[in-house]
Amino acid sequence: MKSGRINHDSVHTALTCDDVLCEILLRLPEKSVFRLILVSRKWLHVICSNSFRSSYHSQWKESFHLLGFFVCNFLYLGRPRDGIRRPPWEPALPLLSTCKEGDDLKFSGVLKQLGYFIDSSNGFLLCGRHPMTYYIWSPITRKQYQLPQPQQYYRSLCMAFIVEDAHDDVICYKVIRAKCVCKPVEVNTVSIETFSSKTGAWKQSTLTCSASFALCPRTVATVIGGVIYWFAVQKHLAIYDPYLGVRRLSLIKLPAGELSFDYEESVLGESSDGLLQYGQSSKLGIEIWVLEKEQSGYSSMYKSDTHWEKRWNLRYKLSFREMWKQNPTFTDRLSESQILSFLPRNSESVFIRSGSNIFLCQLESKRLDVVHYHGRGSSISWDSSKVVPYFRPSWPRSSLCQ
């Protein structure tokens, strides 16, 4: 009995030590870890902490949960005062829900207060009405926060949204507005405004590039590791790293396609190995390219732009005709198909659209799986709308940890 009591006390002492508890939890599969948040408030705090989540994901691959697809109609977002008005029957922020959690968000009434969809990051939503009203919605507190009005009025602009985890378990984010010059003038600078949740204010600055360029209006950047990638005109990418402390943009040429020169859709995303991947589709098919990263990092881009034009590698080339031939059960093969979006940190699959249907396409096997959603799919104006998948990290978060 004495020996058993000593062993019990030893186990209890070990589990009350955060370092020992973390080492044990790091060896368990994700589902088992999620169940253990019910043990006590202490275990909940340890598992939901940013430090443990980062350690766990460095050892195990991070997973994401698809809640649905947000639809943003470009005819209404940032429209002029005499532009087209949204009809009363059409919601400002439609969500094509794919699960019960998406249904709960859709019918909660929260989306009616946020304006139009702009972007999402780590489950957080950036919404509003260009060019002066913006909201952040938190999936942790399930509340929206209105940002102060920007200092500058940009009639045409593009955006970037970064949500980062601080070491003290406080969620920090940045919202960046970049001015777009629609006139064909030769400029090598761009005016931006950055809002930081740490300061609670907007800060204006000017970025310089070694060549003349123009950002594509009404687009949203892809952010990978804090580095911002914007689409620029004439098939270029503008790259900006706000954490380098250098107010410069790097301009690189997007890869030329092999299937066709007439590409109708282009998307950006993060590959499984943390690289930027670029997808483009035409009437013939899809090509997926990856931008290889040098050991010196992205800081070398600001020294030589032309060197980076040669770093694109073609990973996948998919013919729509072959894809439909391997999936004869679908009747949509006669409809026009196009790439819709990448999955987060995934190199093996993409979302494609054919008609009003959305498919998950396995690039290696060319297999298609229908993504069932609830919503007004048949009434969407696909040509004037941006349809973006909404993912949340599957890792649990708790407001008790904030």
Residue pairs with C-beta under 8 A, 6 or more apart in sequence:
14 20
14 21
15 21
15 24
16 42
18 46
21 43
21 46
22 46
22 52
22 55
25 33
25 36
25 46
25 47
25 52
25 56
26 55
26 56
26 59
28 36
30 60
30 63
30 394
33 47
33 56
34 47
34 396
36 43
36 47
37 43
37 44
37 47
37 48
37 396
37 398
38 44
41 400
44 398
44 400
44 401
45 398
45 400
45 401
46 52
47 396
48 395
48 396
48 397
48 398
48 400
48 401
49 169
49 401
50 165
50 166
50 167
50 169
51 167
51 169
53 165
53 395
54 165
56 395
57 395
61 345
62 345
62 393
62 394
62 395
63 393
63 394
64 343
64 344
64 345
64 391
64 392
64 393
64 394
65 99
65 101
65 391
65 392
65 393
65 394
66 98
66 99
66 371
66 389
66 390
66 391
67 95
67 97
67 98
67 99
67 101
67 102
67 105
67 390
67 391
67 392
68 95
68 96
68 97
68 98
68 99
68 102
68 106
68 373
68 374
68 375
68 389
68 390
69 95
69 96
69 98
69 358
69 373
69 375
69 387
69 388
69 389
69 390
70 93
70 94
70 95
70 96
70 117
70 120
70 387
70 388
70 390
71 94
71 95
71 96
71 117
71 375
71 380
71 385
71 386
71 387
72 93
72 116
72 117
72 118
72 385
72 386
72 388
73 86
73 90
73 116
73 381
73 384
73 385
74 218
74 384
74 385
74 386
75 83
75 84
75 381
75 384
76 83
76 84
76 85
76 86
76 92
76 116
77 116
77 118
77 129
77 130
77 218
78 129
78 130
78 131
78 156
78 157
78 218
86 92
91 111
91 112
92 111
92 112
92 114
92 115
92 116
93 111
93 112
93 114
93 115
93 116
93 117
93 127
94 375
94 376
94 380
95 102
95 105
95 106
95 111
95 375
95 390
96 358
96 373
96 374
96 375
96 377
96 387
97 103
97 105
97 106
97 373
97 374
97 375
98 371
98 372
98 373
98 374
102 374
102 390
103 374
105 111
106 374
110 137
110 142
110 144
113 135
113 144
114 125
114 127
114 128
114 135
114 137
114 144
115 127
115 128
115 129
115 133
115 135
116 127
116 128
116 129
117 125
117 127
117 386
117 388
118 126
118 127
118 128
118 134
118 159
118 161
118 220
119 125
119 126
119 159
119 160
119 161
119 220
119 388
120 126
120 161
120 388
120 390
120 391
121 161
121 162
121 163
121 173
121 223
122 163
122 392
122 393
123 139
123 391
123 392
123 393
124 136
124 137
124 138
124 139
124 161
124 163
124 171
124 173
125 135
125 136
125 137
125 390
126 134
126 135
126 136
126 159
126 161
126 175
127 134
127 135
127 137
128 134
128 135
128 147
130 157
131 150
131 153
131 154
131 155
131 157
131 177
132 149
132 150
132 153
133 146
133 149
134 146
134 147
134 175
134 195
135 144
135 145
135 146
135 147
136 144
136 145
136 147
136 173
136 175
137 143
137 144
137 145
138 144
138 145
138 171
139 392
139 397
140 171
140 397
140 398
140 399
140 402
141 399
141 402
147 175
147 195
148 195
148 200
148 201
148 202
150 177
150 193
150 195
150 202
151 193
151 202
151 204
152 177
152 179
152 191
152 193
152 204
154 177
154 178
154 179
154 180
154 191
154 193
156 179
156 180
156 181
156 182
156 217
156 218
157 177
157 178
157 179
157 180
157 217
157 218
158 177
158 178
158 180
158 215
158 216
158 217
158 218
158 219
158 220
158 221
158 230
158 231
159 175
159 176
159 177
159 178
159 219
159 220
159 221
160 174
160 175
160 176
160 178
160 220
160 221
160 223
160 228
160 230
161 173
161 174
161 175
161 176
161 220
161 221
161 223
162 173
162 174
162 176
162 223
162 226
162 228
162 242
163 171
163 172
163 173
164 171
164 172
164 173
164 174
164 226
165 171
165 172
166 172
169 401
169 402
170 402
171 197
171 402
172 196
172 197
172 198
173 196
173 197
174 194
174 195
174 196
174 197
174 242
175 194
175 195
176 192
176 193
176 194
176 195
176 221
176 228
176 242
177 192
177 193
177 194
178 190
178 191
178 192
178 207
178 215
178 230
179 190
179 191
179 192
180 214
180 215
180 216
180 217
181 187
181 190
181 214
182 214
182 217
184 214
186 212
187 212
187 213
187 214
188 208
188 209
188 210
188 211
188 212
188 213
189 206
189 207
189 208
189 209
190 206
190 207
190 209
190 213
190 215
190 238
190 249
191 204
191 205
191 206
192 204
192 205
192 206
192 207
193 202
193 203
193 204
193 205
194 202
194 203
194 205
194 242
195 201
195 202
195 203
196 203
205 247
206 247
207 240
207 247
207 248
207 249
208 247
208 248
208 249
209 238
209 248
209 249
209 250
209 251
210 250
210 251
210 302
210 305
211 251
211 305
213 232
213 233
213 236
213 238
213 249
213 251
214 232
214 233
215 230
215 231
215 232
215 233
215 238
216 230
216 231
216 232
216 233
219 230
219 231
221 228
221 229
221 230
222 228
222 229
222 268
222 269
222 270
222 276
223 229
224 270
224 274
224 275
224 276
225 274
226 241
226 242
226 243
227 239
227 240
227 241
227 298
228 239
228 240
228 241
228 242
229 237
229 238
229 239
229 268
229 276
230 237
230 238
230 239
230 240
231 237
231 238
231 266
231 268
232 238
232 251
235 253
235 254
236 251
236 252
236 253
236 254
237 251
237 252
237 253
237 254
237 278
238 249
238 250
238 251
239 249
239 250
239 251
239 252
239 298
239 301
240 248
240 249
240 250
241 298
241 299
244 298
244 299
246 299
246 302
248 302
250 298
250 301
250 302
250 305
250 308
251 305
252 291
252 301
252 305
252 308
252 309
253 309
254 266
254 278
254 280
254 312
255 278
255 287
255 289
255 312
255 314
257 263
257 280
257 282
257 287
258 287
258 314
258 317
259 282
259 284
259 285
259 287
259 317
259 319
260 282
260 283
260 284
262 282
262 283
263 280
263 281
263 282
264 281
264 282
264 283
264 338
265 280
265 281
265 338
265 339
265 340
266 278
266 279
266 280
267 278
267 279
267 280
267 339
267 340
267 341
267 342
268 276
268 277
268 278
268 279
268 342
269 276
269 277
269 279
269 341
269 342
269 343
269 344
269 346
270 276
270 277
270 342
270 344
270 345
271 277
271 290
271 345
271 346
271 347
272 345
272 346
272 347
272 348
273 347
274 345
275 290
275 291
275 292
275 293
276 290
276 291
277 288
277 289
277 290
277 291
277 315
277 342
277 347
278 288
278 289
278 290
278 291
278 312
279 286
279 287
279 288
279 289
279 339
279 342
279 350
280 286
280 287
280 289
280 339
281 287
281 337
281 338
281 339
281 352
283 320
283 336
284 319
284 320
284 321
285 317
285 318
285 319
285 320
285 321
285 322
285 323
286 316
286 317
286 318
286 320
286 339
286 350
286 352
286 361
287 314
287 316
287 317
287 318
288 314
288 315
288 316
288 317
288 318
288 347
288 350
288 363
289 312
289 313
289 314
289 315
290 312
290 313
290 315
290 347
291 308
291 311
291 312
292 311
292 312
292 313
293 311
294 300
294 311
300 307
301 308
315 347
316 363
316 364
318 361
318 363
318 366
320 337
322 366
323 337
323 361
323 366
323 368
324 330
324 333
326 365
326 366
326 367
327 333
327 366
327 367
327 368
330 354
330 357
330 359
330 368
330 370
332 354
332 355
332 357
333 354
335 354
335 355
335 357
336 354
336 355
337 352
337 353
337 354
338 352
338 353
339 350
339 351
339 352
340 350
340 351
340 352
340 353
340 358
340 387
340 389
341 350
341 351
341 387
341 388
341 389
342 350
342 351
343 349
343 350
343 351
343 389
343 391
344 391
347 363
348 362
348 363
348 364
349 360
349 361
349 362
349 363
350 360
350 361
350 363
351 358
351 359
351 360
351 361
351 371
351 389
352 358
352 359
352 361
352 368
353 359
353 382
353 387
356 377
356 378
356 380
356 382
357 370
357 377
358 370
358 371
358 373
358 377
358 387
359 368
359 369
359 370
359 371
360 368
360 369
360 370
360 371
361 367
361 368
362 368
362 369
380 387
